[in-house]
Amino acid sequence: MIGEIPVRDTLAGWGAWRLARHDFTPAPRMSLARWRALSPAAKAAHDLARAATHANLPLLGTPMSRAVDRLLSARIRQNAFKARPATRSGVMVSGGGYQGKTETVCEIAAAFEDSWRELHWTNPETVPGTRDAWVPVAYVQTPVTAKPKSTCKAILDFYGALTKGMDLPELVAQVAASLTDHGTKVLILDDITRLRMHRADDQDTLDLIRAFMSMHVTLVLVGVDIPGSGLMDEGRPAAGVAVNDHRRRPVNGWEPTQTARRFDLVELDRFRYDTPEQITAWTSHLAGVEEHLRLLKARPGMLTTRTMPEYLYARTNGVVGLLERLIEDSCTEAITSGTECLTEPLLDSLPITLTSVTGRDAQAGEVPAVPSRPRRRRNGAFDDQGPTPATA
């Protein structure tokens, strides 16, 4: 049953999502003969359950996501057990839009929180005489127009802390207090590439974010094409700012690389289709997707045999989010039309449209370009080829 969808950027929403993230029960498998024997009401109910199943396909591991898991899980655990007051190294997770960065990072952080709570039962850093909620992980969306004050407020909004009337030093102090009092070990700042490093306010925000690393948390920054965004070399002058302008940030040999030195960068890339190993990885992923579909006439290897893997790659460019959108829409069409199987002609009839997507900043690369549908070659086997050339 689908209930209220939790919003992860609040304390209550994150907790509700973490506890229920694996609770969805897919529709049972059913043969076409058995489905036909159902009453009309039972058929309608089963079809609704199948639609819900296709709309809630599980997050499947990929070679790329497993690499992110290895690095991020290790960094979080190592930092959580550090007793020294040294700055904790952070992690940047980069990749294109719709490649599963947010879901992968949130799943890794939620798994850490599950194990951390099981290990300690109560906040091991509780201050005597207080009853602050225990919050091992905080998830925050970077404001579209990020400034130091708005970024602090976004973090404090996660905890439900009051921010009205506070100036920046007070907000920074409140963020530090909230992270400490709630026992927060991981702070996720999603969509970090909404920062534009040619703007002075955004450069100041990055300075502030680096300061959070001294607050004994693992800072996880998630964004689109972080290496190309300028976050790693924040010392570059703003566009249109003269060399002798007071707003130009100083470059003294170390400042442009201090962000890079404090973070490990890992790329959550799309699938590739150039080598046998890459093709096998893509086909294995399609097999995993196929396993979770509930179409009544689905044949074995529906997504993995003949030309289907190559076709699906051409339609999605190996981006898992685009694949999920195409599969979900095509399953809906297959059920509605009675086809009950995915074929290239059926997929051809369905465009991948992202124009109605809300909550994503297209200028920051959060909405990927959708590949054009491949042109299907006409079968000319029975065409009249004209007279046979005379032999010499």
N, C-alpha and C positions, 0 to 999 in steps of 0.2 A: 504494500500500500504506500502511495506517495503522499507524504505529509508536507508540512511547511518546510521550505528549503532554507537551511541555516545560512546566515551571512558570516563568513569566516573572519571578517575584520572587526569583530567584537568578541569580547571574552566569552559571553554566553554562546554566541554563534559558533566560535571555534570549538568549544567544548562539545556542543551538540553534534557538530559534524564529525569530530574525532571519534566519538562514541558510536555513531551510527553509520560510519563510512563504509562498513562491510556488511550492513544488515539487509541490503536489497536482495530479495529472493526472485530469481528469474522464473518465467513461465515454464511449466513442465514440458518435456518433449512429448509430442503426440504425432501419431501417424495420420495420414490423410483419411484412411478408412475409419479410424476412431473418431476423428473430428467430424466426419460426415454423419456419424451415428448420434452426435449430440443434439440436444434440443436447440432451437433457435436462440434462446436466452443463453444457454451454456456456450454456444458458438461465439456469441457476441462477447461474453465475459472472457473467454479464452483469447479472442483476438485482441481485446484491450490489454490483457496481460502480456501478450506477445509484443504489442506496440510499446508498452512500458519497458520490456526487456531490451528492445532495440534502442530505446532512448537512454538506457543506462548501461551501456556496454562497459565492462570493467577496464581499469587502467592496466594495460598489458606491458610487461617489461620488454625493453628493447636493448640491443647492445649499447646504445648511447645512454639510455636511462640507467643501466646498470653501472656504467662508468661514473655517472653523477652520484649514484647511491654509494659507491665505494668511497669516493672522496668526501662527500658531505657527511655521511654517517660517521666516518672515522674522525673528521674534524670536530663534529658536535660532541662526540663522546670524549675525545681527548680534552677539549676545552672545559667540558662539564666537570671533569675530575681535577682540574688544575687548582692548586691551593695558593699559588703565588699571585701577587697582585699585578702581574704583568699583563700587557695588552694581549687580548686573544686574537689570533689570526682569523680572518673571515673568509667567506667563499662567495665568488660571483658565479652565477649560473646564466650563461648566455645562450642564445639560439634565436631562430626565427619565430614569427608569430604562428600560433596554432600547433606548436611542436610539443606541447605537454609540459612546459617548464614548471608552471604553477602547480599543476596536479602532482608532478613528480616530487617537487620540493616539499609540498604540504604533506604528502604521504610519508616521506622520509622523516620529516619533523614530527608528525603524529606518531610514527612508530617509536621514535626516541622518547616522546612523552609517555607513551604506554609503558615502556620499559623503565623509565625513570620513576614513574609513580609506583610501579610494582616493586622496584628496588627499595624505595624510601617510605612509601605509604603516606607520609606527611612531609611538608617542606622541611628539609634538613637545615635550612638557614632561617627558620622562623625567629623573629625577634620576640623575646619574652614580653607578655602583656599586650600583644597585638593579635588581631584575627584577620589579617589580610588573606585574600584568596590566593591559593597556590597556582601560579601560572607559568609552567616550565617553558611554554612556547607562545610567542606573540606574533600574529600575522597582520601586517599593515600594508595598505595600498598607498603607494606614493601619490600625493596630490598631483593633478594634471598640471597645475601651475605651482610648482613646489618652491616654497621659501622656507627659511629656517623656522619661522613661527608656525606656518601651516603644517610642516612636517612634524614638529613637536606635538601639535594639537592632534594630528592623525594618530600618533602613537598613544597619546593619553586618552583619546576617544576609545581605543581598543579596551582599555581598562575601565572606562566609564568615569575617569577622573575629571574634576572640574578644571576648566581652563579660562573661564571668563575673567577679563580684566587683568590677566597676567602679562607682563612684558617678557622679552626673550630670555633674559637670565633666569627669571622665575620658572619659565616653561622648561628650560634645560634642567634646572634643579629638580623639578617635579618629575621629569622623565627619568632621571637618575634614581630618584627615590622610588618610583614605581617599579622599575626594573629590579631594584634590590629588594624592596619589601615583598614583592610577589614571587621572588625566587626564580625570575625568568632567566633561562639559560640560552634560548635561541630567539633572536629578533629577525623576522623575515620582512624585508622591504621589497615588495613586488613592483614591477613596472618601473624600475629605477631609471631606465633610459628616457623617462619623461623629463629628466633633467637635461637642459640644453646648456652645454658648457661654454657657449658664447655669451651667456647671460650672467651678470655679476651675482644676482640672487641665487642662481643655481650653483655657482661655484662656492658661495658661502654655505649653501645647504650641504654640499659634499663635504666641506670642512666639518660641519656639525656632525654628519653621519660618521665620519672617521673618529670623532670624539666619543661616539657611543661605544667604540671598541674598547675603551678603557673602563667600561662599566661592567666588565666580567661577563659579557654575553658573547655568543657566537653570532656575528652579524652576517646575514645571508642576503645578498642583493641579487634580484632576478630581473633580467631585462633582455631586450632584443638587440642583438649585435653590440654587445658591450665594448669589444675592442674598437669598433668603428664609431662609437658614440662620443669619444673624448674623455670618458670617465677615468681611463687609465693614465692619461697624460694631461691632468687638469691644469697644468701650468701654462697652457697656450693662451695668448691674449684673446679677448673677445673680438668678434668680427666688427670692424668699423671703429675700433679704439686705437688711437694713435700710440706710437711707441712711447712717447714721453707723457702719456695721459696717466693721471694718478690712479685710474681704475685698472691699469694694466697689472696683472699679477706678477710678482717677482719670480725670476727664474735664476736659481743660484746653484744649479747642478744636481740638487737632490729633490726638490719639491715636485717636479713633474713625474717622479716615479714613486713617491711615497704611497700612493694608493695601490699601485701594482705590488709594492713590497709587502703590504699588509693583507693582501687577498690572494687566494688561489683561484684561478680562473678555469672553469670547466665548461665545455661546449656541449649542449644538448642538440645535436645536429639532426637533420632529417635523414631518412634512408637514402642510400645511393643504389645505383643499378648499373655499375660499370664492371665489376669483377664477379666471378662465380661465388665468392664468399658473400658479397653484398646482395646478390640475387637470391641466394639461399636464405639470408637473414630476412629479406623482404617477404619471400614466400612463406617462411615459418611464421612471420607475424600475421600474414593473411590466414594461415591455418588456425592460428589462435583466435582471430576474429570470427572465422567461420564456425568454430566450435560453440560460440555463444549465440548464434542466430537460430530463430525458431520459425523457419519457413517449411510449409508442409510438403513441398515437392523438391526440396533442396537435394541435390545429388552430391555424393562424396567428391571432394575436390572442386566444389563449385567456384571457389575463389583462387585456387592454386594450380589448376591444370589448364592445358591448351594455351591460349594467348591471354588469359585473364590477368595473371600477375603483371605482364607488360602493359596491358591496357589500363589497369588500375594505377600503375605508377605514372603513366602518361597523364592520367586525369588529375592526380594529386601531387605529383612531383615528390613523392615520398614523404609528404607531411602528414603525420598521424591524425591531426585535427581535421584536415580536409578529407582524409579517408573516412573518418568517423562520420562526418556530415554526409558524405556521399552514400555510405552504407545505410545509415539511418533513413535517409530520404528514399532510397531504392527499396528498402524493406517495406516501408509504408506503402509505396506504389505497388509492390508485389502482392501485398495482402489485399489492398483495395481493388486491384484489377483481377485478382484470382490467379495471377501467374504463379505465385508462391515459389519463385526461384529467381535468382539473380543472373541475368544474361547481359551481354554487351549491348544488344538493341535496347533493352529496358534502361540500362545505365545511360546510354546515349541520349535518351529522352529527358534526362534530368540534369539541369545545370547546377553547378555549385555556386550559390549566391551568398555573399557575406554582407550585402548592403544594409541589412536590417540589424546588424550586430551592434549592441549598445555596451557602454562601459569600456570600450577599447579606443585607444588613441592611434588612429591610422597614421598620423605624422610621425609617431614614434616607432613605426614598423610593427605594431601589434596586430594588424590585419594583413595577412599575406596576399600576394598576387595569386590569383587562381589561374592555373594553366587552361588554355583554350582546349576545347574538346578535340581529340584527334579526328582528322578526316578519314572516314572509312573508305577504303579502296573498293571500287566497283568490281564485281566478279565478271571478267570478260571471257570466260572459258567458252561460251557459246556464241561469241561475236563472229560475224562474217569477216574473215581475214583477207578476202579477195582471192584472186587466182594464184595458184602455186607458181612461184618463179620457175621459168624453164631452166633445166640443167644444161650446163655447157657440154 
